[in-house]
Amino acid sequence: MPHWMTKIDRSTGFFISKYGQPYRWLCLRLALNLTIALFVLTAVDMIYPREFMIWPMYWMEFIIGFSLTYFDYLRCRDRLGPMNRRPTRVATTQGFTIVGLFAVWSLGYFAVQSVVNPATAHTLPMPFDNRIPFIEYFTLPYVALYPMFFVPLLLIREPKAFDRLVTAYVACFVTCWFVFLTYPVHIERPSFEVTNFSFWVMSVIYSADNAVNCFPSIHASMTLLAGLILWHYHRVYGAIGIALAALISVSTLFIKQHYVMDIVFSTVLGYAVYHAFYVYEIDNRMAGWWETAKERGNDWIGRLTSD
């Protein structure tokens, strides 16, 4: 384990480094607590599915998430230090990078789907796809992608490791965009009536996503990549992240957002990006190749000018 991750805050279970700030820790806790709230609301919706519960459960998602985060702060504020201390330049830069990365990822996704014509998109049904039922309760685990997206970004703070993480994220979703544009895949969706909170969330997803960015599943590839990156630094957190990634991938099948083939290719993509950056270390190799190319170029120019 790298030296900058050897110090662990035992009361919170998260890594602490000299680059950390209290607000960053709170954002990390909020992302995890919102994920917990999603699963709590899923259980409530399964036990008591009622249409009049839609808006109360909508607000309960945020009430539970922010309340748990506030209690976490009260429990650990002595160890976090003053909230009003000035963030370091590294922390500020990484904060803007996290916000910008999420904006580019989400806006780019919708920009790509806006230029794809569903009439010209392909389909990839397999016999097994038709046997998978539509289960609306997998909607909320599906939404867990969004808080999970932030967890590695908020947890990993050392500049070089953070830069590698951001580059791996960009490589993954840019690859997805390229495939969306060159080989668009469309999936037929079931019709339903909004009778509970899960169906309401599903209707919001269906209205925002026109189901042409199917192959590969950006949900499956990004969550698997996030889980593998956590595994690279800490086995327990990585195992939890990979398990959550598997659940999110399965949820895309049960809510008819993706085909089985989408998930298979996305799994390969997520692992390939992880292997390229965290095993092969392509970013370091490319930096070395660039330096070698510059040195050879300078030598070549020097020989020309000397002659």
Backbone torsions as a table, in degrees:
resi	resn	phi	psi	omega
1	MET	NA	135.5	-178.8
2	PRO	-59.0	153.0	-175.1
3	HIS	-62.0	-29.1	-175.9
4	TRP	-78.4	-3.3	178.9
5	MET	-118.2	13.3	-177.0
6	THR	-82.0	-21.2	178.6
7	LYS	-90.6	120.1	-176.4
8	ILE	-120.0	133.2	175.3
9	ASP	-78.4	105.9	-173.5
10	ARG	-67.9	-25.9	-178.7
11	SER	-76.5	-22.1	-178.3
12	THR	-114.3	-22.5	-179.7
13	GLY	79.3	15.2	-179.2
14	PHE	-122.5	154.9	-177.0
15	PHE	-70.6	141.0	177.1
16	ILE	-119.2	137.4	176.3
17	SER	-142.6	171.2	-178.8
18	LYS	-67.5	-13.6	179.6
19	TYR	-90.5	-4.3	-176.2
20	GLY	-79.2	155.9	176.5
21	GLN	-134.3	151.6	179.9
22	PRO	-55.8	-40.8	-179.2
23	TYR	-63.7	-34.7	178.8
24	ARG	-67.8	-40.9	177.0
25	TRP	-62.1	-42.1	179.3
26	LEU	-64.6	-39.1	177.5
27	CYS	-63.7	-38.9	177.5
28	LEU	-63.6	-46.1	178.2
29	ARG	-62.8	-38.7	179.9
30	LEU	-63.5	-42.7	178.6
31	ALA	-60.0	-43.1	-179.9
32	LEU	-70.2	-39.6	-179.0
33	ASN	-69.9	-33.9	174.7
34	LEU	-65.3	-35.1	175.8
35	THR	-65.6	-43.3	176.5
36	ILE	-59.7	-42.9	180.0
37	ALA	-61.4	-37.1	178.7
38	LEU	-60.1	-42.5	-178.9
39	PHE	-73.8	-33.2	175.1
40	VAL	-63.4	-45.5	-179.8
41	LEU	-67.5	-32.7	175.3
42	THR	-61.1	-44.6	178.7
43	ALA	-63.6	-42.7	178.9
44	VAL	-62.6	-42.7	-178.6
45	ASP	-66.4	-33.4	177.6
46	MET	-71.3	-35.7	-178.4
47	ILE	-78.9	-39.2	-174.7
48	TYR	-134.8	73.0	-178.4
49	PRO	-80.5	103.7	-179.8
50	ARG	-134.6	144.2	-178.2
51	GLU	-66.8	-36.5	-177.9
52	PHE	-69.9	-9.4	179.5
53	MET	-86.9	-2.3	-173.8
54	ILE	-59.2	-56.8	-176.0
55	TRP	-71.6	-39.1	173.2
56	PRO	-57.5	-40.0	179.6
57	MET	-71.7	-31.4	175.8
58	TYR	-59.6	-47.5	-179.1
59	TRP	-73.7	-29.5	178.9
60	MET	-64.4	-30.6	176.4
61	GLU	-54.8	-48.0	-177.5
62	PHE	-78.3	-35.1	178.8
63	ILE	-63.6	-45.7	179.2
64	ILE	-64.1	-47.3	-177.7
65	GLY	-60.8	-48.5	-177.9
66	PHE	-73.0	-33.2	178.9
67	SER	-66.6	-45.8	177.8
68	LEU	-61.1	-38.4	179.2
69	THR	-66.4	-39.0	178.5
70	TYR	-64.5	-42.4	177.9
71	PHE	-65.3	-35.9	175.1
72	ASP	-61.3	-40.9	179.8
73	TYR	-65.2	-44.0	179.1
74	LEU	-61.3	-36.6	-178.7
75	ARG	-71.4	-31.1	-170.8
76	CYS	-120.2	10.0	-172.9
77	ARG	-65.1	-29.8	178.5
78	ASP	-65.0	-32.1	-178.8
79	ARG	-86.2	-22.7	-179.1
80	LEU	-78.0	-28.8	-177.6
81	GLY	88.2	-179.4	-177.3
82	PRO	-64.5	139.7	-179.1
83	MET	-77.4	-20.0	-174.6
84	ASN	-94.4	9.4	179.5
85	ARG	-73.7	147.7	-173.9
86	ARG	-71.4	129.2	179.5
87	PRO	-69.4	151.9	176.7
88	THR	-71.0	164.8	178.1
89	ARG	-62.8	-37.3	178.8
90	VAL	-63.0	-46.0	-179.2
91	ALA	-63.7	-40.7	179.1
92	THR	-64.2	-45.9	179.4
93	THR	-61.4	-43.7	179.8
94	GLN	-66.9	-35.2	177.2
95	GLY	-61.7	-47.4	176.9
96	PHE	-64.5	-34.9	178.6
97	THR	-64.3	-42.1	179.7
98	ILE	-62.0	-47.2	179.5
99	VAL	-63.2	-45.1	-179.5
100	GLY	-64.6	-38.8	-179.8
101	LEU	-64.0	-43.6	178.9
102	PHE	-65.1	-39.0	178.9
103	ALA	-63.9	-45.2	179.8
104	VAL	-64.3	-43.4	-179.2
105	TRP	-61.6	-50.0	-175.9
106	SER	-73.2	-45.1	179.8
107	LEU	-66.6	-38.2	177.5
108	GLY	-63.0	-37.2	178.7
109	TYR	-60.3	-48.4	-178.5
110	PHE	-73.2	-30.1	176.5
111	ALA	-65.6	-40.6	179.1
112	VAL	-64.8	-44.7	-178.0
113	GLN	-69.1	-22.2	179.8
114	SER	-72.5	-21.2	-178.6
115	VAL	-101.2	-1.0	179.5
116	VAL	-96.8	131.3	178.3
117	ASN	-88.5	116.3	-179.5
118	PRO	-58.8	-26.6	-178.5
119	ALA	-67.2	-25.9	-179.0
120	THR	-99.0	1.5	-177.6
121	ALA	-77.2	155.9	-179.7
122	HIS	-91.9	170.1	172.2
123	THR	-126.8	148.5	-178.1
124	LEU	-128.7	47.0	-178.1
125	PRO	-72.3	143.6	173.0
126	MET	-121.7	158.2	179.7
127	PRO	-53.5	-34.7	-178.6
128	PHE	-67.8	-29.3	-179.5
129	ASP	-60.7	-39.0	-177.9
130	ASN	-69.9	-19.5	179.7
131	ARG	-86.4	-11.5	-179.6
132	ILE	-83.3	119.1	-178.4
133	PRO	-75.3	160.5	173.4
134	PHE	-86.8	117.8	-179.7
135	ILE	-125.6	110.9	-172.8
136	GLU	-67.7	-20.5	-176.1
137	TYR	-71.8	-9.7	174.3
138	PHE	-82.6	0.5	-179.5
139	THR	-64.0	-45.3	-175.5
140	LEU	-70.2	-40.9	170.1
141	PRO	-58.4	-33.5	177.3
142	TYR	-61.0	-40.0	-178.9
143	VAL	-71.2	-16.8	-179.3
144	ALA	-62.4	-11.7	175.4
145	LEU	-54.8	-41.3	-169.4
146	TYR	-67.4	-46.4	172.9
147	PRO	-67.6	-33.5	-179.5
148	MET	-66.6	-29.3	177.3
149	PHE	-54.9	-37.0	-173.7
150	PHE	-85.5	-20.4	-171.0
151	VAL	-58.1	-53.8	178.3
152	PRO	-62.2	-35.2	-179.2
153	LEU	-65.2	-34.5	179.7
154	LEU	-85.3	-24.8	-176.5
155	LEU	-84.5	-39.0	-176.3
156	ILE	-91.8	119.5	-168.9
157	ARG	-122.0	-20.7	179.8
158	GLU	-64.2	132.2	-169.6
159	PRO	-53.2	-48.2	-177.4
160	LYS	-66.2	-41.3	178.4
161	ALA	-66.6	-38.3	178.3
162	PHE	-64.9	-43.5	179.2
163	ASP	-62.3	-39.8	178.1
164	ARG	-64.4	-41.2	178.2
165	LEU	-60.3	-47.9	-179.9
166	VAL	-61.3	-43.6	179.9
167	THR	-62.7	-39.8	178.2
168	ALA	-65.2	-42.2	176.6
169	TYR	-58.6	-48.3	-178.2
170	VAL	-61.9	-43.6	179.6
171	ALA	-60.0	-37.8	-178.1
172	CYS	-69.4	-51.5	-175.1
173	PHE	-77.6	-25.0	174.3
174	VAL	-68.5	-37.7	174.9
175	THR	-61.3	-42.3	176.9
176	CYS	-60.9	-45.5	179.2
177	TRP	-58.4	-42.9	-178.4
178	PHE	-60.7	-43.8	179.4
179	VAL	-68.9	-38.1	177.1
180	PHE	-55.8	-41.5	-176.5
181	LEU	-77.5	-38.1	-175.0
182	THR	-86.1	-28.4	179.7
183	TYR	-142.5	73.1	-178.9
184	PRO	-66.6	139.4	-179.8
185	VAL	-125.1	132.7	-178.2
186	HIS	-114.1	147.8	177.7
187	ILE	-128.2	139.6	176.7
188	GLU	-78.8	136.0	-177.5
189	ARG	-110.1	150.5	177.3
190	PRO	-77.6	157.8	173.6
191	SER	-97.0	150.6	-178.5
192	PHE	-157.9	164.8	174.0
193	GLU	-102.6	143.6	180.0
194	VAL	-80.4	102.8	-177.8
195	THR	-119.9	-6.2	177.0
196	ASN	-154.7	-178.4	-174.9
197	PHE	-65.6	-41.1	-179.4
198	SER	-62.8	-42.2	177.4
199	PHE	-64.4	-36.1	179.6
200	TRP	-65.9	-45.0	177.3
201	VAL	-61.9	-39.7	179.0
202	MET	-62.5	-39.3	178.8
203	SER	-65.3	-35.9	177.2
204	VAL	-65.9	-43.2	179.2
205	ILE	-63.3	-45.3	-179.0
206	TYR	-63.4	-36.8	-178.9
207	SER	-72.6	-29.6	-178.6
208	ALA	-86.6	-27.5	-174.9
209	ASP	-115.1	119.1	-177.3
210	ASN	-87.4	13.9	170.3
211	ALA	62.4	37.6	172.9
212	VAL	-111.2	-13.0	176.2
213	ASN	-94.5	58.9	-173.5
214	CYS	-93.0	-39.7	-173.5
215	PHE	-114.9	113.7	-0.2
216	PRO	-85.8	173.6	176.8
217	SER	-79.3	114.1	178.9
218	ILE	-69.9	-25.8	174.3
219	HIS	-62.2	-50.6	-175.9
220	ALA	-68.0	-44.3	-176.4
221	SER	-68.4	-42.6	-177.7
222	MET	-70.1	-41.2	-179.6
223	THR	-69.5	-37.7	176.3
224	LEU	-64.9	-42.2	177.8
225	LEU	-60.6	-44.0	178.5
226	ALA	-61.6	-43.7	179.2
227	GLY	-64.3	-40.5	179.3
228	LEU	-67.3	-36.3	177.9
229	ILE	-66.2	-41.4	175.2
230	LEU	-61.8	-40.3	177.9
231	TRP	-61.2	-34.7	-179.4
232	HIS	-60.9	-32.9	-176.5
233	TYR	-102.0	-28.2	-176.7
234	HIS	-154.8	121.2	-172.3
235	ARG	-65.9	-40.4	-177.3
236	VAL	-66.9	-51.3	179.5
237	TYR	-63.2	-35.7	178.2
238	GLY	-65.5	-41.5	178.9
239	ALA	-62.7	-41.1	177.1
240	ILE	-64.3	-43.6	-180.0
241	GLY	-63.4	-41.3	179.7
242	ILE	-68.1	-39.0	177.3
243	ALA	-63.1	-41.9	177.6
244	LEU	-66.2	-37.7	177.0
245	ALA	-62.3	-39.8	177.8
246	ALA	-64.3	-41.3	178.2
247	LEU	-64.1	-42.1	178.7
248	ILE	-63.9	-40.5	178.6
249	SER	-62.6	-44.8	178.7
250	VAL	-64.2	-37.7	-179.1
251	SER	-61.6	-33.1	179.5
252	THR	-63.8	-27.4	178.1
253	LEU	-77.3	-40.6	-176.4
254	PHE	-74.8	-21.1	176.4
255	ILE	-102.5	11.1	173.3
256	LYS	59.7	43.3	172.8
257	GLN	-96.0	-21.5	-175.5
258	HIS	-147.8	159.6	171.4
259	TYR	-88.8	165.4	175.6
260	VAL	-60.4	-40.2	-179.6
261	MET	-62.1	-33.3	176.3
262	ASP	-59.9	-44.2	-177.2
263	ILE	-69.2	-38.9	179.0
264	VAL	-61.1	-49.3	-179.6
265	PHE	-65.4	-38.1	-179.6
266	SER	-65.4	-37.2	177.0
267	THR	-62.8	-43.7	177.1
268	VAL	-62.7	-43.1	-179.3
269	LEU	-63.5	-48.1	-179.5
270	GLY	-59.2	-43.3	179.4
271	TYR	-69.6	-37.0	-179.3
272	ALA	-63.5	-42.5	178.6
273	VAL	-65.4	-43.4	177.4
274	TYR	-59.2	-46.6	-178.2
275	HIS	-63.6	-39.0	-178.2
276	ALA	-63.7	-39.7	-173.7
277	PHE	-95.5	-30.6	-173.0
278	TYR	-109.7	-11.5	174.5
279	VAL	-111.8	-56.3	178.6
280	TYR	-76.2	-23.8	-179.4
281	GLU	55.3	56.7	-175.2
282	ILE	-64.2	-29.8	179.8
283	ASP	-65.2	-42.4	177.2
284	ASN	-67.1	-39.5	179.9
285	ARG	-65.9	-41.0	179.0
286	MET	-65.7	-37.7	176.2
287	ALA	-62.8	-40.1	177.1
288	GLY	-66.0	-41.0	177.4
289	TRP	-62.4	-39.4	-179.4
290	TRP	-65.3	-43.2	178.8
291	GLU	-64.6	-40.0	177.7
292	THR	-63.8	-42.6	179.4
293	ALA	-62.9	-40.4	179.1
294	LYS	-65.0	-42.2	179.5
295	GLU	-62.8	-43.2	179.4
296	ARG	-67.0	-37.7	177.2
297	GLY	-63.8	-42.8	178.7
298	ASN	-65.0	-39.1	177.2
299	ASP	-63.2	-42.1	-179.2
300	TRP	-64.8	-42.8	178.0
301	ILE	-65.1	-39.6	179.0
302	GLY	-63.0	-38.5	178.4
303	ARG	-67.1	-39.4	179.2
304	LEU	-64.6	-44.0	-177.7
305	THR	-71.0	-32.8	180.0
306	SER	-71.5	-32.8	177.8
307	ASP	-71.5	NA	NA
